């Protein structure tokens, strides 16, 4: 299915609950998602993920302060969102992916001079814990080696 022939709104946008004044996700993000689809060739699934991440962030910052806009938020607001997501059980990897969506959006907005400052410049990804290595017990190693056939 060719993304260019689709009605993009019906495939990756879920605009319910969005605000309609000029400084909204609907206006900024719509152009951004169209850019990702047309210029970058992102899949519909990726576009849905970006739209979901950006909508969740907008809902968060609007709940903090109705006066906040995409162009007035700062790194503290973004860090507050990270903490809320992590405290709510979202994995660090998922938060990193959402931050990637935000970074891409702000890079795009800055390139078009739609924002004066990029709040993402001082925001770091949450650390992803690495699983500890597991070791075989001596008895497990013996059993493993006992099953190996050696050629004489």
C-alpha positions as CSV (number, residue, x, y, z in Angstrom):
1,X,0.0,0.0,0.0
2,X,1.5,3.3,-1.1
3,X,1.5,5.9,1.7
4,X,1.2,8.8,-0.8
5,X,-2.2,7.5,-2.0
6,X,-3.7,7.1,1.4
7,X,-5.6,9.6,3.4
8,X,-2.9,10.0,6.0
9,X,-5.3,11.3,8.6
10,X,-7.2,8.0,8.6
11,X,-4.1,5.9,8.8
12,X,-1.9,7.3,11.4
13,X,-3.6,10.2,13.1
14,X,-6.0,10.0,15.9
15,X,-7.0,13.6,16.4
16,X,-9.6,13.2,19.1
17,X,-8.9,15.3,22.1
18,X,-6.5,17.7,20.3
19,X,-6.7,21.4,20.7
20,X,-7.4,23.6,17.7
21,X,-5.6,26.8,18.3
22,X,-2.7,27.6,16.0
23,X,0.1,26.3,18.4
24,X,-1.1,22.7,18.5
25,X,-0.1,19.2,17.8
26,X,-2.6,19.2,15.0
27,X,-0.9,21.9,13.1
28,X,2.8,21.3,13.9
29,X,2.6,17.5,14.0
30,X,0.4,17.2,10.9
31,X,3.1,18.8,8.8
32,X,5.8,16.8,10.5
33,X,4.0,13.4,10.0
34,X,3.3,14.3,6.3
35,X,7.1,15.1,6.0
36,X,8.0,11.8,7.5
37,X,5.7,9.9,5.2
38,X,6.5,11.8,1.9
39,X,10.1,12.7,2.3
40,X,11.5,10.0,4.6
41,X,9.3,7.2,3.5
42,X,8.3,6.1,7.0
43,X,5.8,3.3,7.3
44,X,2.3,3.8,8.5
45,X,3.0,1.8,11.7
46,X,6.0,4.1,12.5
47,X,3.8,7.2,11.8
48,X,1.2,5.8,14.2
49,X,3.8,5.4,16.8
50,X,5.1,8.9,16.4
51,X,1.6,10.3,16.5
52,X,0.8,8.4,19.7
53,X,4.0,9.5,21.4
54,X,3.5,13.1,20.4
55,X,-0.2,13.1,21.4
56,X,0.7,11.6,24.8
57,X,3.3,14.3,25.3
58,X,0.9,17.1,24.4
59,X,-1.7,15.7,26.8
60,X,0.9,15.7,29.6
61,X,2.2,19.2,29.1
62,X,-1.4,20.6,28.7
63,X,-2.3,18.9,32.0
64,X,0.7,20.7,33.6
65,X,-0.3,24.1,32.5
66,X,-2.9,25.1,29.9
67,X,-0.7,28.0,28.9
68,X,2.1,25.7,27.7
69,X,2.5,25.3,24.0
70,X,4.8,23.3,21.7
71,X,7.0,26.4,21.4
72,X,7.1,27.3,25.1
73,X,7.9,24.1,26.8
74,X,11.3,23.5,28.2
75,X,13.5,20.6,29.2
76,X,12.0,20.5,32.7
77,X,8.6,19.7,31.3
78,X,10.1,16.9,29.1
79,X,12.0,15.5,32.1
80,X,8.7,15.6,34.2
81,X,7.1,13.6,31.4
82,X,9.9,11.1,31.4
83,X,9.5,10.6,35.2
84,X,5.8,10.2,34.9
85,X,6.1,7.6,32.2
86,X,8.7,5.6,34.1
87,X,6.8,5.8,37.4
88,X,3.7,4.7,35.5
89,X,5.5,1.5,34.4
90,X,6.6,2.4,30.9
91,X,9.9,0.7,30.1
92,X,13.0,2.8,29.6
93,X,13.2,1.6,26.0
94,X,9.7,2.8,25.2
95,X,10.5,6.2,26.8
96,X,13.6,6.4,24.7
97,X,11.6,5.7,21.5
98,X,9.1,8.4,22.5
99,X,11.9,10.9,23.2
100,X,13.2,10.0,19.7
101,X,9.9,11.1,18.3
102,X,10.1,14.4,20.2
103,X,13.7,15.0,19.2
104,X,12.8,14.5,15.5
105,X,9.8,16.8,15.8
106,X,11.8,19.6,17.4
107,X,14.6,19.2,14.9
108,X,12.0,19.6,12.2
109,X,10.4,22.6,13.8
110,X,13.7,24.3,14.4
111,X,14.7,23.7,10.8
112,X,11.5,25.5,9.7
113,X,12.1,28.1,12.3
114,X,8.7,27.4,14.0
115,X,10.3,27.2,17.4
116,X,13.1,29.5,18.8
117,X,14.5,26.9,21.3
118,X,14.7,23.2,21.2
119,X,13.8,21.8,24.7
120,X,15.3,18.4,23.7
121,X,18.9,19.6,23.6
122,X,19.5,19.1,27.3
123,X,17.3,16.1,27.8
124,X,19.0,12.7,28.2
125,X,17.5,9.3,27.6
126,X,16.7,7.2,30.6
127,X,19.3,4.5,31.3
128,X,18.3,1.0,30.1
129,X,19.4,-1.6,32.6
130,X,21.5,-4.4,31.1
131,X,20.7,-7.8,32.3
132,X,23.3,-9.4,34.5
133,X,25.2,-12.3,32.9
134,X,24.2,-15.7,34.1
135,X,26.7,-18.4,34.8
136,X,26.5,-22.2,34.8
137,X,27.1,-24.0,38.0
138,X,29.8,-26.6,38.0
139,X,27.3,-29.5,37.9
140,X,25.5,-27.9,35.0
141,X,28.8,-27.6,33.1
142,X,29.7,-31.2,33.9
143,X,26.3,-32.4,32.5
144,X,26.8,-30.3,29.4
145,X,30.2,-31.7,28.8
146,X,29.1,-35.2,29.5
147,X,26.7,-34.9,26.6
148,X,29.5,-34.0,24.1
149,X,30.7,-36.8,21.9
150,X,34.4,-36.7,21.2
151,X,36.0,-38.3,18.2
152,X,39.0,-40.6,19.0
